[in-house]
């Protein structure tokens, strides 16, 4: 799933599990 779709799913109230190669990418996504 792409970043934009992930953010839209969260906006709609979905629970999303994100996986990344780096912790910093996950931290950045969490802040958004």
Buried (B, 14 or more C-beta within 10 A) or exposed (E): EEEEEBEEEBEEEEEEEEEEEEEEEEEEBEEE
